[in-house]
Amino acid sequence: MRVSRFTLTRLAHLRPYPRFEAIRILGVDDWAFRKGVNHGIIRVHMQSSKPVNLLIIYDEEEIKKWLKNLPYIEIVTRDRASSYSSAYDSVCPKAMQVADHFHLLMNLSDALDTYFKSVSPKIKALIKEKNDEMSESVSSHETSVKIGESERLIRGFDSR
């Protein structure tokens, strides 16, 4: 059955808002209707992994107004941007702010990228050094084999 996006939006708006227990762990992140268009903030009840609400504008004052209704928040998971941090600090000073899973992985990825870029020249130099050692070892081994064969031929010739 084909339906338009407007039908889906209308049906979604007709549904009653879900009732949540007191939100102790709140997830906050940016979202967009479409890429690059109409940005806002999504708030997620982390114990149930369900969206609580969407704010179309993301202004620090709007965040503060919304947070004043949730004084029992203990933990806020958020992205790495500091733009929301001051709002949470002023309204929920006891709430612990932590990075969410996605942003933890982004932090790890950035740290590993920086580390491997810093050791890359050292690794390349070590590989070149080991390759040079191996090529010297192979060439000296080939020389000793040739000398050994010559000696055997000479000895064999002398013993006849």
N, C-alpha and C positions, 0 to 999 in steps of 0.2 A: 504494500500500500504506500503510495507516494503522499507525502505531506510537505508543506512548505515550512521554512524556518519560523515564519510568523505563527503558524499553527502550534508548533512545538513551544515557542516562547509563551504564547497565550495559555497553553495547557500547564506549563510550568508555573506561571503566575497564579493559576487557579488553585494549585495545591496549597494546603496549609503549611506554614512554616513548621519544621520539626521542633519538638521540644527537647532540650538538652538538659542534662544535669548541670550543675554549676561548672562553668568552664574553668578548669584549673590549668590546663595546658593548651595554649593557643598557638596556632600556626599562622603566620602572616607572610604573604608574598605578593609580588606584582602579577597581574594577569592582563589579557587583552581580548576583546571580542574577536578581532582579527589582527594579524601581525601588523604592527605599526599604527593601529587605529584604536581609539577609545580605551586608553589604559586605565587601570584602577587597582584596587587592593582586594585580595581575597583573604578571608579569615576562615580558618579551619579548626574545628573541634578535634584536637589530636587524639583524644581517647577513642572517638568513634570514626575518625578519618572522614568526617562529613563537613561540607562547607557550612559556615554559620551565616555569612553574608558577604556581599560584594559592595565595595564603595567605588563609585565611578571616579571620583576625584581622590587624589592622595595628597592631601595637605596635612601638615603636622597638626594644625588646630582641629581638623576633622577627626584625626586619630585620637587626639586627647579627649574630645567630646564623647566619642564612642567608648573609649577605655574607662571613663568615669563611671559607666554603668557596670563595669566588671572589676570590682575591687578585689575579688578573690582569686585573680590569676596568679599562679605561682611560677609558671615557666612560659616563656615566649620563644618559639622557634622562628627564626627569621633569616633573611638573606644576609650577605656580607655588607650591604650598604649601611652607612651610619645614619641615613636620613630618618629612620624610624626610631633609632636608639634613644634620642633625646626625649621623644614623646613618651616612650615607655619608662624612661628614668624619672620623668617628672610626675607621671600619673600613677605608675605602679613601681615605686622604688624598690620594693622587696622582691619583685619578680626577677627571676634569673633569665637572662637572655642567652640563648644558645643558637648555634648554626643548625639548620636542618640537614637531612641526609644529603640532599643534592649539593648543597653548598659546602658541606664537609668534604665530599668527594672532589668538588672544584678546588678547595683549598689544598687537598692532598695532591691533586693533579698539578696545580701551579707550583707547589713546593718541589715535587719530583722533577718537573720540567726545569726549574731553576737549578736544581742539584746536578742533573745530568748534563745540562749545558755547561756548568762550571767544571765538571770532571771530564768532559768530552776530549779536550786537547790532551789531557794526561793519559787517557785511555788510548787515544790514537798514537801518542808517542810510545807508550808501552807496547802496543801491538807492532809498531814499526821496529822497535828494538828487538823484540822476540823474533820477528821475521828475519831480521838481519843476522841474529845469532843462529837461527836454523839454517839459513842459506850458507853461512860460514862453516857450520858443522857439516852440512851435506857436501860442500866442495872439498873440505879437508878429508872427509871419509872417502870420497871418490879418488883423491890423490893417493891416499894410503893404500887403497885397493889396487890402483895401477902399479904403485911401487912394489907391492907384495907380489903381483903377478909377474912383474919383470924379474924380481929376485928368484921366484920359482923357476922361471924359464932359464935364467942364467945357471942356477944350481943344477937344474935338470940337464942342461947342456954340459956343465962341468963334470957331472957324475958319469957321463957316458963314456 
